[in-house]
Amino acid sequence: MPEMAREYYLELFDGGCAYCDGRADTWDHVIPVTKGGATAPDNILPACIACNSSKRDRDLDEWLAATDRSLSPQAIEHLAHFQVL
């Protein structure tokens, strides 16, 4: 991922996970690569290792319904901007 995009995400999410209060250590593909998702700004969210590992290759809606996680306000704004939600 380009450095400019990394900086944007770190600032927007204040270094945090898009799904919990944890520190973002990884990048999650909203639509998994195994299901045709691209490594592009409209398909990437910062995630902690626990959330990213838990989500694996599930669709975002499927994973959120199966867990007690939810999208942060920043994630909702970001995905709405790209019309992913």
PyMOL Python script that loads the backbone (N, CA, C, O; Angstrom):
from pymol import cmd

cmd.read_pdbstr("""\
ATOM      1  N   MET A   1       0.848  -1.164   0.000  1.00  0.00           N
ATOM      2  CA  MET A   1       0.000   0.000   0.000  1.00  0.00           C
ATOM      3  C   MET A   1       0.900   1.236   0.000  1.00  0.00           C
ATOM      4  O   MET A   1       1.884   1.281   0.738  1.00  0.00           O
ATOM      5  N   PRO A   2       0.575   2.237  -0.817  1.00  0.00           N
ATOM      6  CA  PRO A   2       1.406   3.444  -0.873  1.00  0.00           C
ATOM      7  C   PRO A   2       1.487   4.143   0.487  1.00  0.00           C
ATOM      8  O   PRO A   2       0.544   4.103   1.278  1.00  0.00           O
ATOM      9  N   GLU A   3       2.609   4.769   0.738  1.00  0.00           N
ATOM     10  CA  GLU A   3       2.841   5.453   2.012  1.00  0.00           C
ATOM     11  C   GLU A   3       1.761   6.502   2.294  1.00  0.00           C
ATOM     12  O   GLU A   3       1.337   6.661   3.439  1.00  0.00           O
ATOM     13  N   MET A   4       1.318   7.213   1.263  1.00  0.00           N
ATOM     14  CA  MET A   4       0.295   8.243   1.447  1.00  0.00           C
ATOM     15  C   MET A   4      -1.003   7.631   1.985  1.00  0.00           C
ATOM     16  O   MET A   4      -1.659   8.210   2.851  1.00  0.00           O
ATOM     17  N   ALA A   5      -1.359   6.468   1.467  1.00  0.00           N
ATOM     18  CA  ALA A   5      -2.569   5.788   1.939  1.00  0.00           C
ATOM     19  C   ALA A   5      -2.398   5.331   3.385  1.00  0.00           C
ATOM     20  O   ALA A   5      -3.326   5.441   4.186  1.00  0.00           O
ATOM     21  N   ARG A   6      -1.229   4.825   3.714  1.00  0.00           N
ATOM     22  CA  ARG A   6      -0.965   4.397   5.095  1.00  0.00           C
ATOM     23  C   ARG A   6      -1.140   5.569   6.060  1.00  0.00           C
ATOM     24  O   ARG A   6      -1.775   5.440   7.107  1.00  0.00           O
ATOM     25  N   GLU A   7      -0.568   6.711   5.690  1.00  0.00           N
ATOM     26  CA  GLU A   7      -0.663   7.898   6.539  1.00  0.00           C
ATOM     27  C   GLU A   7      -2.117   8.345   6.696  1.00  0.00           C
ATOM     28  O   GLU A   7      -2.535   8.737   7.785  1.00  0.00           O
ATOM     29  N   TYR A   8      -2.881   8.284   5.610  1.00  0.00           N
ATOM     30  CA  TYR A   8      -4.298   8.653   5.655  1.00  0.00           C
ATOM     31  C   TYR A   8      -5.040   7.781   6.663  1.00  0.00           C
ATOM     32  O   TYR A   8      -5.785   8.293   7.498  1.00  0.00           O
ATOM     33  N   TYR A   9      -4.839   6.477   6.589  1.00  0.00           N
ATOM     34  CA  TYR A   9      -5.529   5.554   7.488  1.00  0.00           C
ATOM     35  C   TYR A   9      -5.087   5.740   8.936  1.00  0.00           C
ATOM     36  O   TYR A   9      -5.912   5.721   9.849  1.00  0.00           O
ATOM     37  N   LEU A  10      -3.796   5.919   9.141  1.00  0.00           N
ATOM     38  CA  LEU A  10      -3.309   6.112  10.502  1.00  0.00           C
ATOM     39  C   LEU A  10      -3.917   7.362  11.121  1.00  0.00           C
ATOM     40  O   LEU A  10      -4.259   7.372  12.304  1.00  0.00           O
ATOM     41  N   GLU A  11      -4.051   8.421  10.319  1.00  0.00           N
ATOM     42  CA  GLU A  11      -4.651   9.650  10.828  1.00  0.00           C
ATOM     43  C   GLU A  11      -6.159   9.482  11.035  1.00  0.00           C
ATOM     44  O   GLU A  11      -6.679   9.832  12.094  1.00  0.00           O
ATOM     45  N   LEU A  12      -6.857   8.956  10.043  1.00  0.00           N
ATOM     46  CA  LEU A  12      -8.310   8.811  10.120  1.00  0.00           C
ATOM     47  C   LEU A  12      -8.735   7.937  11.298  1.00  0.00           C
ATOM     48  O   LEU A  12      -9.691   8.258  12.003  1.00  0.00           O
ATOM     49  N   PHE A  13      -8.024   6.839  11.505  1.00  0.00           N
ATOM     50  CA  PHE A  13      -8.387   5.888  12.555  1.00  0.00           C
ATOM     51  C   PHE A  13      -7.543   6.052  13.815  1.00  0.00           C
ATOM     52  O   PHE A  13      -7.653   5.251  14.743  1.00  0.00           O
ATOM     53  N   ASP A  14      -6.715   7.069  13.854  1.00  0.00           N
ATOM     54  CA  ASP A  14      -5.854   7.350  15.004  1.00  0.00           C
ATOM     55  C   ASP A  14      -5.073   6.108  15.433  1.00  0.00           C
ATOM     56  O   ASP A  14      -4.874   5.864  16.623  1.00  0.00           O
ATOM     57  N   GLY A  15      -4.635   5.332  14.448  1.00  0.00           N
ATOM     58  CA  GLY A  15      -3.839   4.137  14.714  1.00  0.00           C
ATOM     59  C   GLY A  15      -4.627   2.954  15.244  1.00  0.00           C
ATOM     60  O   GLY A  15      -4.046   1.929  15.600  1.00  0.00           O
ATOM     61  N   GLY A  16      -5.953   3.088  15.300  1.00  0.00           N
ATOM     62  CA  GLY A  16      -6.777   2.041  15.888  1.00  0.00           C
ATOM     63  C   GLY A  16      -7.432   1.126  14.872  1.00  0.00           C
ATOM     64  O   GLY A  16      -7.477   1.413  13.676  1.00  0.00           O
ATOM     65  N   CYS A  17      -7.933   0.026  15.383  1.00  0.00           N
ATOM     66  CA  CYS A  17      -8.655  -0.966  14.591  1.00  0.00           C
ATOM     67  C   CYS A  17     -10.024  -0.414  14.204  1.00  0.00           C
ATOM     68  O   CYS A  17     -10.673   0.264  15.001  1.00  0.00           O
ATOM     69  N   ALA A  18     -10.456  -0.700  12.997  1.00  0.00           N
ATOM     70  CA  ALA A  18     -11.767  -0.248  12.519  1.00  0.00           C
ATOM     71  C   ALA A  18     -12.915  -1.003  13.182  1.00  0.00           C
ATOM     72  O   ALA A  18     -14.071  -0.597  13.061  1.00  0.00           O
ATOM     73  N   TYR A  19     -12.608  -2.106  13.887  1.00  0.00           N
ATOM     74  CA  TYR A  19     -13.646  -2.967  14.439  1.00  0.00           C
ATOM     75  C   TYR A  19     -13.692  -3.026  15.967  1.00  0.00           C
ATOM     76  O   TYR A  19     -14.692  -3.470  16.531  1.00  0.00           O
ATOM     77  N   CYS A  20     -12.647  -2.593  16.635  1.00  0.00           N
ATOM     78  CA  CYS A  20     -12.621  -2.640  18.099  1.00  0.00           C
ATOM     79  C   CYS A  20     -11.722  -1.513  18.608  1.00  0.00           C
ATOM     80  O   CYS A  20     -11.304  -0.652  17.834  1.00  0.00           O
ATOM     81  N   ASP A  21     -11.432  -1.520  19.879  1.00  0.00           N
ATOM     82  CA  ASP A  21     -10.590  -0.475  20.463  1.00  0.00           C
ATOM     83  C   ASP A  21      -9.105  -0.811  20.402  1.00  0.00           C
ATOM     84  O   ASP A  21      -8.281  -0.088  20.961  1.00  0.00           O
ATOM     85  N   GLY A  22      -8.762  -1.900  19.731  1.00  0.00           N
ATOM     86  CA  GLY A  22      -7.371  -2.331  19.666  1.00  0.00           C
ATOM     87  C   GLY A  22      -6.516  -1.490  18.732  1.00  0.00           C
ATOM     88  O   GLY A  22      -7.013  -0.663  17.969  1.00  0.00           O
ATOM     89  N   ARG A  23      -5.228  -1.728  18.818  1.00  0.00           N
ATOM     90  CA  ARG A  23      -4.258  -1.052  17.955  1.00  0.00           C
ATOM     91  C   ARG A  23      -4.211  -1.778  16.615  1.00  0.00           C
ATOM     92  O   ARG A  23      -4.135  -3.005  16.567  1.00  0.00           O
ATOM     93  N   ALA A  24      -4.257  -1.016  15.537  1.00  0.00           N
ATOM     94  CA  ALA A  24      -4.228  -1.615  14.195  1.00  0.00           C
ATOM     95  C   ALA A  24      -2.807  -2.042  13.850  1.00  0.00           C
ATOM     96  O   ALA A  24      -1.907  -1.212  13.720  1.00  0.00           O
ATOM     97  N   ASP A  25      -2.625  -3.340  13.705  1.00  0.00           N
ATOM     98  CA  ASP A  25      -1.324  -3.905  13.336  1.00  0.00           C
ATOM     99  C   ASP A  25      -1.323  -4.457  11.920  1.00  0.00           C
ATOM    100  O   ASP A  25      -0.264  -4.768  11.374  1.00  0.00           O
ATOM    101  N   THR A  26      -2.511  -4.581  11.316  1.00  0.00           N
ATOM    102  CA  THR A  26      -2.635  -5.193   9.995  1.00  0.00           C
ATOM    103  C   THR A  26      -3.634  -4.397   9.162  1.00  0.00           C
ATOM    104  O   THR A  26      -4.250  -3.446   9.643  1.00  0.00           O
ATOM    105  N   TRP A  27      -3.778  -4.802   7.909  1.00  0.00           N
ATOM    106  CA  TRP A  27      -4.762  -4.209   7.001  1.00  0.00           C
ATOM    107  C   TRP A  27      -5.746  -5.302   6.612  1.00  0.00           C
ATOM    108  O   TRP A  27      -5.346  -6.384   6.181  1.00  0.00           O
ATOM    109  N   ASP A  28      -7.029  -5.015   6.767  1.00  0.00           N
ATOM    110  CA  ASP A  28      -8.065  -5.984   6.434  1.00  0.00           C
ATOM    111  C   ASP A  28      -8.692  -5.643   5.091  1.00  0.00           C
ATOM    112  O   ASP A  28      -8.957  -4.478   4.797  1.00  0.00           O
ATOM    113  N   HIS A  29      -8.926  -6.660   4.286  1.00  0.00           N
ATOM    114  CA  HIS A  29      -9.673  -6.498   3.039  1.00  0.00           C
ATOM    115  C   HIS A  29     -11.153  -6.652   3.371  1.00  0.00           C
ATOM    116  O   HIS A  29     -11.583  -7.726   3.792  1.00  0.00           O
ATOM    117  N   VAL A  30     -11.938  -5.589   3.187  1.00  0.00           N
ATOM    118  CA  VAL A  30     -13.373  -5.632   3.476  1.00  0.00           C
ATOM    119  C   VAL A  30     -14.009  -6.770   2.686  1.00  0.00           C
ATOM    120  O   VAL A  30     -14.711  -7.608   3.251  1.00  0.00           O
ATOM    121  N   ILE A  31     -13.764  -6.797   1.387  1.00  0.00           N
ATOM    122  CA  ILE A  31     -14.128  -7.944   0.549  1.00  0.00           C
ATOM    123  C   ILE A  31     -12.850  -8.762   0.414  1.00  0.00           C
ATOM    124  O   ILE A  31     -11.882  -8.286  -0.179  1.00  0.00           O
ATOM    125  N   PRO A  32     -12.824  -9.973   0.946  1.00  0.00           N
ATOM    126  CA  PRO A  32     -11.596 -10.766   0.936  1.00  0.00           C
ATOM    127  C   PRO A  32     -11.023 -10.963  -0.473  1.00  0.00           C
ATOM    128  O   PRO A  32     -11.761 -11.057  -1.453  1.00  0.00           O
ATOM    129  N   VAL A  33      -9.716 -11.020  -0.546  1.00  0.00           N
ATOM    130  CA  VAL A  33      -9.030 -11.260  -1.820  1.00  0.00           C
ATOM    131  C   VAL A  33      -9.517 -12.564  -2.436  1.00  0.00           C
ATOM    132  O   VAL A  33      -9.652 -12.667  -3.656  1.00  0.00           O
ATOM    133  N   THR A  34      -9.783 -13.563  -1.590  1.00  0.00           N
ATOM    134  CA  THR A  34     -10.257 -14.859  -2.093  1.00  0.00           C
ATOM    135  C   THR A  34     -11.630 -14.767  -2.740  1.00  0.00           C
ATOM    136  O   THR A  34     -12.054 -15.680  -3.448  1.00  0.00           O
ATOM    137  N   LYS A  35     -12.330 -13.649  -2.491  1.00  0.00           N
ATOM    138  CA  LYS A  35     -13.655 -13.448  -3.078  1.00  0.00           C
ATOM    139  C   LYS A  35     -13.656 -12.291  -4.075  1.00  0.00           C
ATOM    140  O   LYS A  35     -14.703 -11.720  -4.378  1.00  0.00           O
ATOM    141  N   GLY A  36     -12.463 -11.953  -4.583  1.00  0.00           N
ATOM    142  CA  GLY A  36     -12.361 -10.935  -5.625  1.00  0.00           C
ATOM    143  C   GLY A  36     -12.058  -9.533  -5.146  1.00  0.00           C
ATOM    144  O   GLY A  36     -12.017  -8.607  -5.956  1.00  0.00           O
ATOM    145  N   GLY A  37     -11.843  -9.350  -3.850  1.00  0.00           N
ATOM    146  CA  GLY A  37     -11.528  -8.027  -3.322  1.00  0.00           C
ATOM    147  C   GLY A  37     -10.129  -7.584  -3.713  1.00  0.00           C
ATOM    148  O   GLY A  37      -9.206  -8.394  -3.793  1.00  0.00           O
ATOM    149  N   ALA A  38      -9.985  -6.302  -3.951  1.00  0.00           N
ATOM    150  CA  ALA A  38      -8.702  -5.736  -4.365  1.00  0.00           C
ATOM    151  C   ALA A  38      -7.991  -5.096  -3.178  1.00  0.00           C
ATOM    152  O   ALA A  38      -8.612  -4.753  -2.172  1.00  0.00           O
ATOM    153  N   THR A  39      -6.682  -4.946  -3.316  1.00  0.00           N
ATOM    154  CA  THR A  39      -5.921  -4.172  -2.350  1.00  0.00           C
ATOM    155  C   THR A  39      -5.961  -2.732  -2.837  1.00  0.00           C
ATOM    156  O   THR A  39      -5.042  -2.250  -3.498  1.00  0.00           O
ATOM    157  N   ALA A  40      -7.049  -2.065  -2.491  1.00  0.00           N
ATOM    158  CA  ALA A  40      -7.314  -0.702  -2.943  1.00  0.00           C
ATOM    159  C   ALA A  40      -7.962   0.068  -1.796  1.00  0.00           C
ATOM    160  O   ALA A  40      -8.553  -0.540  -0.904  1.00  0.00           O
ATOM    161  N   PRO A  41      -7.860   1.399  -1.807  1.00  0.00           N
ATOM    162  CA  PRO A  41      -8.393   2.197  -0.695  1.00  0.00           C
ATOM    163  C   PRO A  41      -9.855   1.926  -0.359  1.00  0.00           C
ATOM    164  O   PRO A  41     -10.249   2.036   0.802  1.00  0.00           O
ATOM    165  N   ASP A  42     -10.657   1.576  -1.348  1.00  0.00           N
ATOM    166  CA  ASP A  42     -12.073   1.331  -1.066  1.00  0.00           C
ATOM    167  C   ASP A  42     -12.337  -0.053  -0.481  1.00  0.00           C
ATOM    168  O   ASP A  42     -13.484  -0.393  -0.189  1.00  0.00           O
ATOM    169  N   ASN A  43     -11.280  -0.856  -0.307  1.00  0.00           N
ATOM    170  CA  ASN A  43     -11.463  -2.215   0.204  1.00  0.00           C
ATOM    171  C   ASN A  43     -10.529  -2.542   1.369  1.00  0.00           C
ATOM    172  O   ASN A  43     -10.373  -3.708   1.734  1.00  0.00           O
ATOM    173  N   ILE A  44      -9.916  -1.529   1.944  1.00  0.00           N
ATOM    174  CA  ILE A  44      -8.946  -1.746   3.010  1.00  0.00           C
ATOM    175  C   ILE A  44      -9.363  -0.979   4.258  1.00  0.00           C
ATOM    176  O   ILE A  44      -9.770   0.180   4.182  1.00  0.00           O
ATOM    177  N   LEU A  45      -9.259  -1.636   5.399  1.00  0.00           N
ATOM    178  CA  LEU A  45      -9.451  -0.982   6.687  1.00  0.00           C
ATOM    179  C   LEU A  45      -8.349  -1.448   7.631  1.00  0.00           C
ATOM    180  O   LEU A  45      -7.903  -2.592   7.544  1.00  0.00           O
ATOM    181  N   PRO A  46      -7.904  -0.571   8.537  1.00  0.00           N
ATOM    182  CA  PRO A  46      -6.922  -1.003   9.528  1.00  0.00           C
ATOM    183  C   PRO A  46      -7.587  -1.933  10.534  1.00  0.00           C
ATOM    184  O   PRO A  46      -8.733  -1.718  10.928  1.00  0.00           O
ATOM    185  N   ALA A  47      -6.866  -2.959  10.942  1.00  0.00           N
ATOM    186  CA  ALA A  47      -7.433  -3.931  11.884  1.00  0.00           C
ATOM    187  C   ALA A  47      -6.355  -4.439  12.828  1.00  0.00           C
ATOM    188  O   ALA A  47      -5.177  -4.504  12.478  1.00  0.00           O
ATOM    189  N   CYS A  48      -6.783  -4.795  14.025  1.00  0.00           N
ATOM    190  CA  CYS A  48      -5.862  -5.454  14.944  1.00  0.00           C
ATOM    191  C   CYS A  48      -5.709  -6.905  14.482  1.00  0.00           C
ATOM    192  O   CYS A  48      -6.507  -7.406  13.690  1.00  0.00           O
ATOM    193  N   ILE A  49      -4.698  -7.551  14.978  1.00  0.00           N
ATOM    194  CA  ILE A  49      -4.444  -8.938  14.581  1.00  0.00           C
ATOM    195  C   ILE A  49      -5.622  -9.839  14.962  1.00  0.00           C
ATOM    196  O   ILE A  49      -5.996 -10.729  14.198  1.00  0.00           O
ATOM    197  N   ALA A  50      -6.205  -9.610  16.142  1.00  0.00           N
ATOM    198  CA  ALA A  50      -7.315 -10.464  16.593  1.00  0.00           C
ATOM    199  C   ALA A  50      -8.518 -10.355  15.666  1.00  0.00           C
ATOM    200  O   ALA A  50      -9.100 -11.372  15.289  1.00  0.00           O
ATOM    201  N   CYS A  51      -8.900  -9.133  15.292  1.00  0.00           N
ATOM    202  CA  CYS A  51     -10.061  -8.965  14.405  1.00  0.00           C
ATOM    203  C   CYS A  51      -9.769  -9.505  13.012  1.00  0.00           C
ATOM    204  O   CYS A  51     -10.607 -10.183  12.419  1.00  0.00           O
ATOM    205  N   ASN A  52      -8.591  -9.209  12.491  1.00  0.00           N
ATOM    206  CA  ASN A  52      -8.254  -9.675  11.150  1.00  0.00           C
ATOM    207  C   ASN A  52      -8.204 -11.201  11.107  1.00  0.00           C
ATOM    208  O   ASN A  52      -8.679 -11.810  10.149  1.00  0.00           O
ATOM    209  N   SER A  53      -7.638 -11.810  12.126  1.00  0.00           N
ATOM    210  CA  SER A  53      -7.572 -13.275  12.181  1.00  0.00           C
ATOM    211  C   SER A  53      -8.961 -13.885  12.327  1.00  0.00           C
ATOM    212  O   SER A  53      -9.255 -14.921  11.730  1.00  0.00           O
ATOM    213  N   SER A  54      -9.804 -13.250  13.112  1.00  0.00           N
ATOM    214  CA  SER A  54     -11.164 -13.746  13.313  1.00  0.00           C
ATOM    215  C   SER A  54     -11.993 -13.638  12.036  1.00  0.00           C
ATOM    216  O   SER A  54     -12.768 -14.538  11.716  1.00  0.00           O
ATOM    217  N   LYS A  55     -11.829 -12.548  11.317  1.00  0.00           N
ATOM    218  CA  LYS A  55     -12.616 -12.327  10.103  1.00  0.00           C
ATOM    219  C   LYS A  55     -12.195 -13.277   8.988  1.00  0.00           C
ATOM    220  O   LYS A  55     -13.036 -13.739   8.217  1.00  0.00           O
ATOM    221  N   ARG A  56     -10.918 -13.567   8.898  1.00  0.00           N
ATOM    222  CA  ARG A  56     -10.362 -14.448   7.861  1.00  0.00           C
ATOM    223  C   ARG A  56     -10.864 -14.050   6.481  1.00  0.00           C
ATOM    224  O   ARG A  56     -10.645 -12.916   6.054  1.00  0.00           O
ATOM    225  N   ASP A  57     -11.528 -14.952   5.780  1.00  0.00           N
ATOM    226  CA  ASP A  57     -11.986 -14.631   4.414  1.00  0.00           C
ATOM    227  C   ASP A  57     -13.507 -14.488   4.354  1.00  0.00           C
ATOM    228  O   ASP A  57     -14.127 -14.722   3.317  1.00  0.00           O
ATOM    229  N   ARG A  58     -14.095 -14.099   5.491  1.00  0.00           N
ATOM    230  CA  ARG A  58     -15.543 -13.881   5.502  1.00  0.00           C
ATOM    231  C   ARG A  58     -15.873 -12.467   5.023  1.00  0.00           C
ATOM    232  O   ARG A  58     -15.077 -11.542   5.179  1.00  0.00           O
ATOM    233  N   ASP A  59     -17.053 -12.322   4.443  1.00  0.00           N
ATOM    234  CA  ASP A  59     -17.533 -10.997   4.080  1.00  0.00           C
ATOM    235  C   ASP A  59     -17.746 -10.196   5.357  1.00  0.00           C
ATOM    236  O   ASP A  59     -18.002 -10.761   6.420  1.00  0.00           O
ATOM    237  N   LEU A  60     -17.640  -8.892   5.245  1.00  0.00           N
ATOM    238  CA  LEU A  60     -17.768  -8.022   6.409  1.00  0.00           C
ATOM    239  C   LEU A  60     -19.104  -8.211   7.124  1.00  0.00           C
ATOM    240  O   LEU A  60     -19.129  -8.378   8.343  1.00  0.00           O
ATOM    241  N   ASP A  61     -20.202  -8.186   6.392  1.00  0.00           N
ATOM    242  CA  ASP A  61     -21.522  -8.342   7.014  1.00  0.00           C
ATOM    243  C   ASP A  61     -21.659  -9.682   7.728  1.00  0.00           C
ATOM    244  O   ASP A  61     -22.206  -9.756   8.828  1.00  0.00           O
ATOM    245  N   GLU A  62     -21.163 -10.727   7.100  1.00  0.00           N
ATOM    246  CA  GLU A  62     -21.218 -12.074   7.685  1.00  0.00           C
ATOM    247  C   GLU A  62     -20.437 -12.114   8.990  1.00  0.00           C
ATOM    248  O   GLU A  62     -20.912 -12.650   9.991  1.00  0.00           O
ATOM    249  N   TRP A  63     -19.236 -11.544   8.976  1.00  0.00           N
ATOM    250  CA  TRP A  63     -18.378 -11.562  10.160  1.00  0.00           C
ATOM    251  C   TRP A  63     -18.969 -10.713  11.283  1.00  0.00           C
ATOM    252  O   TRP A  63     -18.990 -11.143  12.437  1.00  0.00           O
ATOM    253  N   LEU A  64     -19.448  -9.516  10.957  1.00  0.00           N
ATOM    254  CA  LEU A  64     -20.029  -8.652  11.986  1.00  0.00           C
ATOM    255  C   LEU A  64     -21.232  -9.316  12.644  1.00  0.00           C
ATOM    256  O   LEU A  64     -21.413  -9.205  13.856  1.00  0.00           O
ATOM    257  N   ALA A  65     -22.056 -10.006  11.857  1.00  0.00           N
ATOM    258  CA  ALA A  65     -23.236 -10.683  12.395  1.00  0.00           C
ATOM    259  C   ALA A  65     -22.853 -11.840  13.316  1.00  0.00           C
ATOM    260  O   ALA A  65     -23.597 -12.166  14.241  1.00  0.00           O
ATOM    261  N   ALA A  66     -21.707 -12.457  13.074  1.00  0.00           N
ATOM    262  CA  ALA A  66     -21.282 -13.620  13.852  1.00  0.00           C
ATOM    263  C   ALA A  66     -20.482 -13.246  15.101  1.00  0.00           C
ATOM    264  O   ALA A  66     -20.180 -14.112  15.923  1.00  0.00           O
ATOM    265  N   THR A  67     -20.137 -11.970  15.248  1.00  0.00           N
ATOM    266  CA  THR A  67     -19.321 -11.525  16.380  1.00  0.00           C
ATOM    267  C   THR A  67     -20.003 -10.364  17.084  1.00  0.00           C
ATOM    268  O   THR A  67     -21.066  -9.902  16.669  1.00  0.00           O
ATOM    269  N   ASP A  68     -19.376  -9.903  18.148  1.00  0.00           N
ATOM    270  CA  ASP A  68     -19.899  -8.722  18.844  1.00  0.00           C
ATOM    271  C   ASP A  68     -19.203  -7.451  18.368  1.00  0.00           C
ATOM    272  O   ASP A  68     -19.277  -6.414  19.026  1.00  0.00           O
ATOM    273  N   ARG A  69     -18.538  -7.534  17.241  1.00  0.00           N
ATOM    274  CA  ARG A  69     -17.827  -6.378  16.697  1.00  0.00           C
ATOM    275  C   ARG A  69     -18.781  -5.479  15.925  1.00  0.00           C
ATOM    276  O   ARG A  69     -19.858  -5.903  15.506  1.00  0.00           O
ATOM    277  N   SER A  70     -18.367  -4.239  15.747  1.00  0.00           N
ATOM    278  CA  SER A  70     -19.115  -3.295  14.922  1.00  0.00           C
ATOM    279  C   SER A  70     -18.123  -2.358  14.252  1.00  0.00           C
ATOM    280  O   SER A  70     -16.960  -2.284  14.647  1.00  0.00           O
ATOM    281  N   LEU A  71     -18.584  -1.657  13.256  1.00  0.00           N
ATOM    282  CA  LEU A  71     -17.722  -0.712  12.563  1.00  0.00           C
ATOM    283  C   LEU A  71     -17.592   0.568  13.373  1.00  0.00           C
ATOM    284  O   LEU A  71     -18.567   1.049  13.951  1.00  0.00           O
ATOM    285  N   SER A  72     -16.400   1.109  13.413  1.00  0.00           N
ATOM    286  CA  SER A  72     -16.200   2.400  14.061  1.00  0.00           C
ATOM    287  C   SER A  72     -16.859   3.483  13.212  1.00  0.00           C
ATOM    288  O   SER A  72     -17.082   3.281  12.018  1.00  0.00           O
ATOM    289  N   PRO A  73     -17.171   4.626  13.811  1.00  0.00           N
ATOM    290  CA  PRO A  73     -17.736   5.728  13.017  1.00  0.00           C
ATOM    291  C   PRO A  73     -16.841   6.117  11.838  1.00  0.00           C
ATOM    292  O   PRO A  73     -17.336   6.456  10.763  1.00  0.00           O
ATOM    293  N   GLN A  74     -15.525   6.067  12.045  1.00  0.00           N
ATOM    294  CA  GLN A  74     -14.592   6.388  10.964  1.00  0.00           C
ATOM    295  C   GLN A  74     -14.704   5.386   9.823  1.00  0.00           C
ATOM    296  O   GLN A  74     -14.644   5.764   8.653  1.00  0.00           O
ATOM    297  N   ALA A  75     -14.868   4.107  10.161  1.00  0.00           N
ATOM    298  CA  ALA A  75     -14.994   3.075   9.130  1.00  0.00           C
ATOM    299  C   ALA A  75     -16.281   3.266   8.339  1.00  0.00           C
ATOM    300  O   ALA A  75     -16.290   3.125   7.116  1.00  0.00           O
ATOM    301  N   ILE A  76     -17.363   3.586   9.036  1.00  0.00           N
ATOM    302  CA  ILE A  76     -18.634   3.824   8.347  1.00  0.00           C
ATOM    303  C   ILE A  76     -18.498   4.994   7.385  1.00  0.00           C
ATOM    304  O   ILE A  76     -18.937   4.915   6.238  1.00  0.00           O
ATOM    305  N   GLU A  77     -17.891   6.080   7.853  1.00  0.00           N
ATOM    306  CA  GLU A  77     -17.688   7.255   6.999  1.00  0.00           C
ATOM    307  C   GLU A  77     -16.811   6.910   5.799  1.00  0.00           C
ATOM    308  O   GLU A  77     -17.114   7.297   4.671  1.00  0.00           O
ATOM    309  N   HIS A  78     -15.733   6.189   6.043  1.00  0.00           N
ATOM    310  CA  HIS A  78     -14.800   5.817   4.979  1.00  0.00           C
ATOM    311  C   HIS A  78     -15.481   4.941   3.928  1.00  0.00           C
ATOM    312  O   HIS A  78     -15.372   5.214   2.733  1.00  0.00           O
ATOM    313  N   LEU A  79     -16.176   3.902   4.357  1.00  0.00           N
ATOM    314  CA  LEU A  79     -16.824   2.992   3.415  1.00  0.00           C
ATOM    315  C   LEU A  79     -17.983   3.670   2.691  1.00  0.00           C
ATOM    316  O   LEU A  79     -18.224   3.394   1.516  1.00  0.00           O
ATOM    317  N   ALA A  80     -18.702   4.551   3.379  1.00  0.00           N
ATOM    318  CA  ALA A  80     -19.789   5.287   2.728  1.00  0.00           C
ATOM    319  C   ALA A  80     -19.233   6.200   1.639  1.00  0.00           C
ATOM    320  O   ALA A  80     -19.850   6.367   0.587  1.00  0.00           O
ATOM    321  N   HIS A  81     -18.070   6.787   1.895  1.00  0.00           N
ATOM    322  CA  HIS A  81     -17.428   7.649   0.897  1.00  0.00           C
ATOM    323  C   HIS A  81     -17.176   6.877  -0.397  1.00  0.00           C
ATOM    324  O   HIS A  81     -17.355   7.409  -1.492  1.00  0.00           O
ATOM    325  N   PHE A  82     -16.764   5.638  -0.261  1.00  0.00           N
ATOM    326  CA  PHE A  82     -16.487   4.798  -1.428  1.00  0.00           C
ATOM    327  C   PHE A  82     -17.720   4.005  -1.864  1.00  0.00           C
ATOM    328  O   PHE A  82     -17.639   3.177  -2.772  1.00  0.00           O
ATOM    329  N   GLN A  83     -18.852   4.258  -1.221  1.00  0.00           N
ATOM    330  CA  GLN A  83     -20.122   3.606  -1.532  1.00  0.00           C
ATOM    331  C   GLN A  83     -20.032   2.085  -1.405  1.00  0.00           C
ATOM    332  O   GLN A  83     -20.623   1.346  -2.193  1.00  0.00           O
ATOM    333  N   VAL A  84     -19.285   1.636  -0.404  1.00  0.00           N
ATOM    334  CA  VAL A  84     -19.164   0.204  -0.134  1.00  0.00           C
ATOM    335  C   VAL A  84     -20.321  -0.251   0.750  1.00  0.00           C
ATOM    336  O   VAL A  84     -20.760  -1.397   0.651  1.00  0.00           O
ATOM    337  N   LEU A  85     -20.817   0.631   1.609  1.00  0.00           N
ATOM    338  CA  LEU A  85     -21.941   0.275   2.496  1.00  0.00           C
ATOM    339  C   LEU A  85     -23.257   0.508   1.793  1.00  0.00           C
ATOM    340  O   LEU A  85     -24.317   0.269   2.372  1.00  0.00           O
TER     341      LEU A  85
END
""", "prot")
cmd.dss("prot")
cmd.show_as("cartoon", "prot")
cmd.util.cbc("prot")
cmd.orient("prot")
